[in-house]
Amino acid sequence: MNPEPPVTSDASEAVTPEALRKQYESGATVDELVATSGLSYGTVLNRLHEAGTEMRTSWQTRRMRQDPQARQRLAAHLRTLYEQHGATLTELAAAAEGTRRAARRLLIEAGGSVRTTQQTLRMRAAARAADRQELTLSLRARYEAGATVPDLAKECNYSVATVYRLLHQAGTRMRPKHNHGPARTPRKRS
């Protein structure tokens, strides 16, 4: 015979996982949720997990309570990193000292939208292209002001061939090559 399911009170049914999650994410601890809901510690944890709640450590709760606006500021900061600097969710998680999932949730809370991997790659490629264009124009200006290619290569920590390629891409008119060796005596034609 199967045992009958335990009878649950209407009060415990009324406390939904989403309601517990909202309270928890606004700063309540699990112990406080147990006290206010009348549910057991395990039931509160199960409902929080059921709602997909990202659990905090005790120091994260303390930090959150010291400054109630900390979560909103962190979310806004992560959104700026994500949208203006092209950071990935992994980089946001490292900046927030949390998980990718928590960083994603904060980003969405701040009004951001999550990019696809391809969108991130295109964004970063465009930023690298802009940086490369700026470098080529800078190299061209310094070369035209009299700097030598080996000096530019040493300054930028690039090879001489790379500096030549970048100068060529910038449309630089190259100076004639100089013969730095000993002077040659011209051959006499007979």
N, C-alpha and C positions, 0 to 999 in steps of 0.2 A: 504494500500500500504506500501511496505517496503521501507525505505529510502535507498538511494544509499550509498555504502561504501565510506568513505572519500578517497580522492585522496592523495596518498603519493608521496613524491618526490623521485627521484632516489638516491639522496644523503643519505636519511634516510634508504633506503633499503640496501645501500652498507655497512653501519655500522652494522656488524653482532654481535650477542650476544657473540660469542666466542672471537671476536676481542676486544670488550669492556671488557670482563672478563680478557683477557691477560694484557691489559693496567691497569686495576684496581689492579690485583694481583701483578703487578710490581711496585705499589705504587701510581698510580694516584687516585685522589679523585673523587667522583661523580660530584662535581662542575667543576672540570677540564675536565672530560669527556663530560659534557654538553657543555662547551665552545668550545672544539675541534671538537665535532661531529655535533654541530648545532641542536641536538635533545633536546626535553624538559627533565626536571628533571625526571618526571614520566616515560617517555619512556626509559631513560637510566636505571633507577631502574628496570623496568619491564624486560628489556633485560638482565640485570645482573642476576636477579632471574631466568629467563628462562635458562640461561647458567649454573645454579647451583652454582653461586658464593657465597662463604662464606663472608658475609659482616663484615667489621671491625668497631670498635668504633674509635672515634677521637683520643683517646690516643694510640691505636694500630697503627694508621697511623703515628702519631708523632714519636713513637718509631721506626717504620720502616724507616722513613725518616732520623732520626738521624744517623742511621747506615745502609746503603743500603745492606750490606751483612748479616744483622740480620736474615732475613728469611732463608737464606741458612744455617747459623750456627744453628739456631733453628731446622731446618729440620734434619741436621746431628746429632744433640744431641738427638732428638727424635728417630732417627733410631738406635742409639747406645743403648738407654734405651730399645727399643723394641726388638732388636735382641740379645744383649748380657746379658741383665738383665731380660728378659721375661716380660716386662711391658705390660699391656693391653692398648687398645685404650682409655679407660676411664682414666687410669693413665697418659697416654700421654696428654690427653686433660687438665687434672689438672696441669701438668707440664708446658704446653704451655699457660695456662689461656685462653683456648678456648673450642670449642666443639669437640666431637668425630669425627665429619665429617671433621673439619679443621685439626685435628691431623692426620687423615687418609690421607688426601690430602698432608700434609707436608711429611709424611712418604713415600708416593709414589714418591713425587718430589725428595726425597733424594736417590731414587733407591731401597727402601725397598719393600718387598711384604707382604701383609696382611695375617696373619695366621688364621686358623679356631680356634674355641673355643677349640676343642679337642687337636689341636696341642699345644695351650697355656697351657692347663692342663697337658699334658704329659711333656712339657718343665719344668714347675714348679715342678712337681712331681720328675723329675730327679734331679733338683737342691736341693730339700728337702732331697732326698735320699743321695746325695753327702755330704750335711751338716751333716746329721745324721751319716753317716759313719765316717766322720772326728771327730765328737763328741765322738763316741764309742771308736775310737782309742786313743783319748786324755784321756778319762776316764780310759781306760785300762792302759795307761802309768802312770797316777797319782796313780792309785790303786796299781800297781806293785811297785811303788816307796815308798809305805807305807801309803797312804791316806786311811781313812776308808770310807765305803759306806755312812754312815750318813753325814760325812763331804763333800763328793762329791755331795750328794743330796742337801745340803744346798748351796753350791757354785753355782750349776747349776740351782737352783730353780726347781728341779724335786723331785718327791717322791722317797723314798728309794726303793720301788718296781720297779720304772722305771729305776733307776740306776742299780739295780741288773739285770734287763732284758737287758739293753744296754751292761753291762759287759759280760753277757752270749753271746749276739750276737757277741761281739768282740772276743769270744773264750778265755776269761780270765780264768786262773786257780785260783779258789777262795781259800783264806786262810781258815784254819779251824776256826770254830766258837769258840769264847771264852765265858766262863761263867763269867759274870761280877758281879754276885750276891755274897752273903756271901759263904764262903767255907763250903762245906757239909762234914759231918763226914761219912765215909764209913760205910755201914751196916755190921754188923757181921752176918755171916751165922752160923747157928747152925747145 
